[in-house]
Amino acid sequence: MGVNKATLIKWGSGVKLETINRYALELEPLQEKYYVSKKKRIGLFGEQLVRLKEGFAARDLSEISTEKLYDITMKTAASLKRGVTPNHFKRSE
């Protein structure tokens, strides 16, 4: 091939980074389509939490135990909180 080993290693690093980034770009639309992206999950859990809170405000809460209402609200809020993570972008070195 007539190329220095160090040059080949440098090229390989560039190709590896490009491959990782392209994979991420191709995966994102699929995640959006099938609601598995963090953004979609956060949106869905957030909407559900709002609806639950509105439903609780409109109901006679004597029909449902306080423990049950609290449990539903806390589980939904925890699901929403789990979805919030910082984004990590890869950069070339």
C-alpha positions in Angstrom: 0.0 0.0 0.0 3.0 2.3 0.6 1.4 4.2 3.5 3.0 4.7 6.9 1.6 2.7 9.8 0.9 5.8 11.8 -1.0 7.3 8.9 -3.2 4.2 8.7 -3.9 4.3 12.4 -4.9 8.0 12.1 -7.2 7.2 9.2 -8.7 4.3 11.1 -9.5 6.6 14.1 -11.2 9.1 11.8 -13.3 6.4 10.1 -14.2 4.9 13.5 -15.5 8.3 14.7 -17.4 8.9 11.5 -19.0 5.4 11.7 -20.1 6.0 15.3 -21.7 9.4 14.4 -23.4 8.0 11.2 -24.8 5.2 13.2 -26.2 7.6 15.7 -27.8 9.7 13.0 -29.4 6.7 11.4 -30.7 5.4 14.7 -32.4 8.6 15.8 -35.2 8.5 13.2 -36.0 4.9 14.1 -36.1 5.7 17.7 -38.4 8.7 17.0 -40.7 6.5 14.8 -41.1 3.8 17.4 -41.2 6.1 20.5 -38.1 4.7 22.0 -36.1 8.0 21.9 -35.6 9.8 25.2 -37.3 12.8 23.8 -40.4 10.9 23.0 -40.5 9.0 26.3 -40.0 12.3 28.2 -42.9 13.8 26.2 -45.2 10.9 26.7 -44.5 10.6 30.5 -44.8 14.4 30.9 -48.2 14.3 29.1 -49.3 11.4 31.2 -48.3 13.2 34.4 -50.2 16.3 33.4 -53.3 14.3 32.7 -53.0 12.4 36.0 -52.7 15.7 37.9 -55.7 17.2 36.0 -57.7 14.0 36.6 -56.9 14.1 40.3 -57.9 17.7 40.6 -61.3 17.0 38.9 -62.2 13.9 41.0 -63.6 13.4 44.3 -60.5 11.8 45.8 -62.5 10.1 48.6 -63.2 7.4 46.1 -59.5 6.5 45.7 -57.2 5.9 48.5 -54.6 8.6 49.1 -51.9 5.9 49.0 -53.0 4.8 45.5 -53.1 8.3 44.1 -49.7 9.1 45.6 -48.2 5.9 44.3 -49.4 6.5 40.7 -48.1 10.1 40.8 -44.7 9.2 42.2 -44.2 6.3 39.7 -45.0 8.5 36.8 -42.8 11.3 38.1 -39.9 8.8 38.6 -40.3 7.5 35.1 -40.1 11.1 33.8 -37.0 11.8 35.9 -35.2 8.7 34.7 -35.6 9.9 31.1 -33.7 13.1 31.8 -30.0 12.6 31.1 -27.4 14.9 29.7 -26.5 14.5 26.0 -23.1 13.2 25.1 -21.5 14.2 21.7 -18.3 12.6 20.4 -15.6 14.8 19.0 -12.5 14.1 17.1 -9.4 14.3 19.2 
